Amino acid sequence: MLKGLKPILYNGREVWPLIEGGKGVSATNHSSSGAWAAAGGIGTVSAVNADSYDENGNVVPQIYHGRKREDRHQELIRYAIDGAVEQVRRAYDIANGPNGMRGAININVLWEMGGAQEVLHGVLEKTKGMVAGVTCGAGMPYKLSEIAQQYNVNYLPIISSARAFRALWKRAYHKVSDLMAAVVYEDPWLAGGHNGLSNAEDPLQPQDPYPRVKLLRETMRKEGIADDVPIIMAGGVWYLRDWQSWLDNPELGQIAFQFGTRPLLTKESPIPGEWKDALTKIEKGDVLLHKFSPTGFYSSAVRNEFLRSLEARSERQVPFSTEKAGEHTHQLDVGVKGKNFWVTRGDLLRAREWDGLGFTTALKTPDNTLVFVTPEERAEVRKDQADCMGCLSHCGFSSWKDHDNFTTGRLADPRSFCIQKSLQNIAHDGDIKKNLMFAGHAAYEFGRDPFYSNGFVPSVKQLVDRILTGD
C-alpha cells in the first residue's frame, strides 16, 4: 500500500480514492465499472449512448428510422436511456458480489450531449438505489445539482479550472451543497476525450496541474466547502507514487484520483481486442490535443490515420471572397462550378495542385473558406450530415441544435466529422485506424510499464491492487 493513501467516505461507506473514468459510447460498460466497484473503488457507467442487449445477450445496433432529425433525436434519447439503465443494473449486480458491494457505482454524462437532461431524468428514475452519484462535464452543467437533488444522488461536477467551478457554484451548486460529493479536476492538457480549455489558455503550453488544483481548493474554501470534499485529479495519472506529495497535503485537502485510459486494458474492458493491442504500441507524443470535434471543444485522441486525414483536410483550405476584392484577385477555376469564388494567386496555384492530386471538390466552411476533398470524401461528409441524429446539443459538423428551431444557424462544417458514428464504430469492431480513438496523454505508459510485459492483460481487480501499491 502506498504511504499516505487512505480510503475516503463516499455515499455512506469507505471506498478507495480511485475513480474509474466514464468513457462514453461503450468504451466503459457494466463489466468494467461493476468490477471496479467490487474492487473497492468508484466504478463509472457511461450513460452516453450505452449499449442495450437483446434476449440472446447481443448488442442491439443503434439504427435510426426517423425521416426528420427531430424524430431520430427522440430515437437516440430512447436508446440512451434504455442502454444506460441496462448497464447500471448489470454493474450493480456485479458490484454486489458474494461479499457485498465494497465500492460504489456512478454514472457519467456529457452536458453537451443531445438530450442530456432528459437522459439523466430517465436513467435516474429507473435506477433508484443503484446509482451513488453523477459525474458530468463537457460544458457548464449548472442544472446538475437540481437534477441530483430530485433523485437524492450525489453529483460530481467535472471542471478544468477554479474559475469554472466558482461560476457553477455561484449560479446553482451552493443551493444543493450537501450532495456535492467531490469536484473532478480534469486537466485540459493531460486528460483524454473532450477538454475544457478556455480561450485564455494555450493548447500548446501545458500548465502544471498542482497550482491549478491548489487554486481550486482555495476557491472551494472561500465558499465554505470543507476539505473532506475530495478534489479528484483526472488526466495524466498513471503511477500514484508520482503523486505522493499530493496525499496528506494541507494545501490541497482530500485528494482522489481518476483513471480513464488505464482501465481500457483489462479483461473486463469492453473495447475490441485490436484496440487493446494498439494501446501497447502508443508512443509518447502520439496523443494529439486537437480541435476537430463537432462539439467545438478541444479533445485528446490517438493521432491515427483518422486524425491525420482531418489535419490534412484543414491544411487543404483557402479563404475566399464572392467578388474580386483586396488580395482576392484571381477567380477559382477548380473545385467549384458556376460560382464566383475569388482567391489570392498563391491559393489559386495551391488549389490547382490539390485538384491534380485528386482533391477535386471544394466544400464551404462557416469561416468563408473552402476545403478541398476527394469526391468520395464529399459523399461521406454529406451523407453523415444528412444522417445526423442529434447526439450533441450543438453540432458544428451538421449544424444541429437540440432546441429552438433545431439549427445552430451556421453552415455545417466539413472540417469536422460525425462523432457518434466514429465512436460507435471503434467500440464495435470498426477499423481502429479510421475512427476516433480517445486516449489520455499518458497512454504511452502501456508500452513502458512492466506490469503489461509479455502481453499481460490484468483483470480490473489486479489493476486496482497494482495501483494501490503506487505502481
Secondary structure, 3 states (H helix, E strand, C coil): CCCCCCCEEECCEEECCEEECCCCCCCCCHHHHHHHHHCCCEEEEECCCCCCECCCCCECCCCCCCCCHHHHHHHHHHHHHHHHHHHHHHHHHHHCCCCCCCCEEEEEEECCECCHHHHHHHHHHHCCCCCCEEEEECCCCCCHHHHHHHHCCEEEEEECCHHHHHHHHHHCHHHHHHHECCEEEECCCCCCEEECCCCCCCCCCCCCHHHHHHHHHHHHHHCCCCCCCCEEEECCCCCHHHHHHHCCCCCCCCEEEEECCHHHCCCCCCCCHHHHHHHCCCCCCCEEEECCCCCCCEEEEECCHHHHHHHHHHHCEEECECCCECCECEECCCCCCCCCCEECHHHHHHHHHHHHCCCCEEEECCCCEEEEECHHHHHHHHHHHHCCCCCECEECCCCEECCCCCCCCCCCCCCCCCHHHHHHHHHCCCCCCCCCCECCCCHHHHHCCHHHHHHCCCCHHHHHHHHHCCC
